[in-house]
Amino acid sequence: MAKPPKIGITLGDPSGIGSEITAAALHALLAPDSGRRAFIPVVFGDSGLYSRACSAAGVPDRLVRLG
């Protein structure tokens, strides 16, 4: 079975709502019970911003940080 493709996603403007939308969308798409593992997300942006976006969206921050 082929590995799913890696898809790059940006967090967008730090003062906008893009990061919260990204966090909520990834949570819905990658939830263990969703059955959807069609891609591997690679999120580009500030790690702290993503953590705050997860808190604001009410979803857990489960992304693995690369560096």
Secondary structure as the mmCIF struct_conf table of DSSP 4:
data_model
#
loop_
_struct_conf.conf_type_id
_struct_conf.id
_struct_conf.beg_label_comp_id
_struct_conf.beg_label_asym_id
_struct_conf.beg_label_seq_id
_struct_conf.end_label_comp_id
_struct_conf.end_label_asym_id
_struct_conf.end_label_seq_id
HELX_LH_PP_P HELX_LH_PP_P1 ALA A 2 PRO A 5
STRN STRN1 LYS A 6 THR A 10
TURN_TY1_P TURN_TY1_P1 PRO A 14 SER A 15
BEND BEND1 GLY A 16 ILE A 17
HELX_RH_AL_P HELX_RH_AL_P1 GLY A 18 LEU A 30
TURN_TY1_P TURN_TY1_P2 PRO A 32 SER A 34
BEND BEND2 ALA A 38 ALA A 38
STRN STRN2 ILE A 40 PHE A 44
BEND BEND3 GLY A 45 GLY A 45
HELX_RH_AL_P HELX_RH_AL_P2 SER A 47 ALA A 57
TURN_TY1_P TURN_TY1_P3 GLY A 58 GLY A 58
HELX_LH_PP_P HELX_LH_PP_P2 LEU A 63 ARG A 65
#
